[in-house]
Amino acid sequence: MNNPKVWFVGAGPGDPELITIKAKNLIEKADAILFAGSLVPKALTQWSKPNCLIQDSKGMALDDITDWLIEQADENKIVIRLQTGDPALYGALIEMVQPLDKAGIDVEVIPGISSAMAAAAASIESLTLPEVTQTVILTRVEGRTPMPAGESLKELAAHHSTLCLFLSITLLHKVSQELIEIGYAEDAPVTVVQKASWGEEEKIVKGTLSTIKKQCQAEKIASQAMIIISPTLGARDWDTLKKSKLYDASFSHRFRKGIQQDEG
């Protein structure tokens, strides 16, 4: 008999078609699924067996969640914890894994698409551009959960690279204020995407540090939103753009010999 096991599965940003094939195949075989109903649409369980036990965890505390997973796994079932986005990013993964380790239950993680990537896709923005920024910082603004030393918004924003802010939409006023205080222009571009990939529930707002709060208030965006602040925003409409060397005709790499340009 196999050891009891729990799979932590990334549900992606919301659209059922954006989970991985591996995740879908596992859902089809599952005997028990615990999904984070406040963030994960129940539609993501649509491939489950008729007799699969499906439980919403939105009213559960951490101990309730781990007790449920342990109880189901002890019955030698295929047990899934279905989490929004990717389990490794703001997914309380280790908090849930430690009790399973103590109970002698094996664990496997299946990654998922983050809402940061889904938000960039929905708004047709690139998070990196040659000679503009090559760095993406995934972070949040300090609220009830304090930030570690060196990770305040002002310190991270000082790099002027791309910022993807999770769990921070209710602190949007603080975001704008702190960035302007450290020298960001009031007209610096900001994109906010609520429920990226959720079909008709998706909302995309593009503005500036000085306007974005009122724009989001007008759209009644107060939860489940990704904030993107980046020097790359709006590049689709730029007249000039530094191109990637990878696709430059004169650039050689192991799959293609570059064509030397005639300098005469």
N, C-alpha and C positions, 0 to 999 in steps of 0.2 A: 504494500500500500504506500502511495506517495505521501510525503509530509504535507500537512495542511499548508495552504498557500493563499495569499491575497495579492491581487494585481491592482496597482494604482495606475489608472488609465487617464491620460490627458484627453479631455472631451473637445479640446479646441475652443475657438471663440464663440461658438453657438450654432452655426450652420451644421446640421448633421452630416452634410457631404464633406466637411472639412476635418473629420476625424481620419485617422490612418486606417488602411486596410487591415492591419494587424489588430487594431482596437475593435473594428467592426466584427472581425472573425471571432474574437474573444467574447464579445457581447452575445453573439449568436449561440455560444456554448454555455454561457453563464447560468449558474443555479441561483445566484443571489447578487443583486446590484444595489449598492448604496450610492445615490447620486446627490450632489450638492444642489438641491432644488432652487435655491435663491439665485443661482448663477448659471446652472446647466439646464437647458430645456429638456423636459421629459421625452421629447421626440427623439433624443439620442438613445433611448432604450427601445426604440421601435423594432429592432432586429432580435430582441430577446425571445426566448422560448415561452410558450403560453403558461407554463408552470414555474417560470422564473420568479423568485421573490424580489420585488422591487420596492425599495424604501427610500423616502426623501429624508435627508439629514438636516434640513434647514432649521428644525426645532431642537436639534441635538447639541449637547455640549461635547467636548473632546472625549471624556470618559464614556459617554453613551455611544459615540462612534466606534471607538476601539473595542468596547465590549461587544457591540453588534458584529463587527468584523471577526473577532475571535470566536464568538459563538457559531457563526456560520461556517468559518473555516474548519472548526473542530468537527463538523459533520462531513468533512472531506468533500466539500462542494467547490465548484469554481466560483470564487468570490471576487467581485470587482468593487473597488472604490472609484467612482467616476467623478473626476475633478475638472473644473473649468481650466481652459488654457493648457498649460504644461504643469504637471505636479511639482516640478522642482522650483517653480517661480511663484512665490507667495501662496504656496499650496499647503502649508503646515505639514509637509511630508514627513519630516523627521519626528515631529511630535506624535504622529500616528504610527510610525514604524517602530519606535522604541518599545512600546507595549507589546507589539507583535513579536519582536525579537525575544523579549522576556518570556513570552508564552510559547516559544519554540515554533513559531509560524514563519514559513518562508515568504519572501516578498519579491515582487518583480515590478518594475516601472515601465510603462509604455508612454513615450513622450507625446506631446500634443502641440498644436500651433498656438502661439501666444497671441493675446489680444493686441499686443504691440504690432505684430506683423499684420494681423487682420486689419487694424486701423490704418496702417500705412497703405495697404492694398485698397481698402475702401475709398480712401481719399486720393489715390493715385499719386502718392508721394514716395520719394526715395529717402531713406534715412542716412545714406552716405552718398557723397559725390566727390570725384577727384578734385583735390586742391581746395575743397570747401570744408568737409570734415570726413574723417575716416573712422570716427568713434561714435558708438551709441551707448548711452548710459541708461540702464533700466533701474528706476528707483521710485521712491515715493516721498511725499512731504510728511514731515513729522506731525503726528496727531497724538492719539492716545498711546501709540507705540513710539517710544523715543528712537532717534537715529543714533548709531554709533559715532564716536568721535571721528571727525574728518569727513563725515558724509552728510553734512547739512546741505540744503538746496543751494545756498550761496557758494559753498566750497565746490560742489560738483559743477554748478553752472559756470564757474569761472573758466572752465575749459572751453566754453563756447562751442561744444560739440552738440550732437543730438541728444535731447532729453526725452525719454518716454516715461511719463509719470503715471504710475498705477495708484489706485485707491486715494486719489487726491482731489477729485472734482469739487468736493464741498469746501476745499481750501484754495480755490482758484484765485480768490482775492489776495491771499498770502503769496501765492506763486508770482503773480504779476508784480506785487509790491516789492518783493525781495529781489527779483531780477532787475527791475528798474533801479533799485538802490545800488546794485553793483555795476551799473553802467549799460545795461541793455536798453536799447531805444524803445520808446513807448510804442512805436509802430513795428516792432519786431514781430514776425509772423507766428501765429499759434494755430494749431489745428486740434479740435476736440471731436472725438468720434464716440458716440454712445452706442452700445450693443452692436459693434462691428460684426457684420455677416448675419444679423438677425432679421434679414428681409425688411419688411415694412416698419419694423421697430428701430431700425438703424437710423441714426441722425448724424450728420456731418456738419460741423460749424467751423468756418475759417475766419479768423480775425487777427487782431493784434493784442499785445499785452494790455493796451489801454481799453480795448473794446470787448474782449472775449467774455468777461464775466457777464455783462449785460446781454450779450448775444445768447449765452447759454441759459440765462434766466428766462429770456424770451422764448426759448425752445423747451423750457422746463426740463433741462438736463441737470440732474442732481445725484445720479448714481450710475454705476456700470459704464464709466466713460474713461477713455484713454486721452491723456493730454500729451501732445507732441509739440515740442519747442525746438526748432532747428534752423540753422542757416541755410538748409537745403529746401525749405518749404517754398512752394511756388515756382520751383525751377522749371517746371513744364512750360512756363510762359517767358522764361528768360531769352533774350536775344542772342547771348553768347554763353557757351557752356564748355568747360574743359572736358574733353573726351577721355574715356578709359584707354590706357596704353595697350591693354589686352587686345583690343579690336582695331588698333591703329595698323594700317597696311604696312607701315615701315617697321613694325615691332616684331622681332623674331621670338618664337618660343618653341618648345619641343614638338608641337604639332604643326607649325607653320613657319616658313622662312619669310622674313620681312622683305618687302620690295623697297629698295633704296630709292629715295626721291632725287630727281635731277636738280641739283642746286644751281645749275646754270640758267 
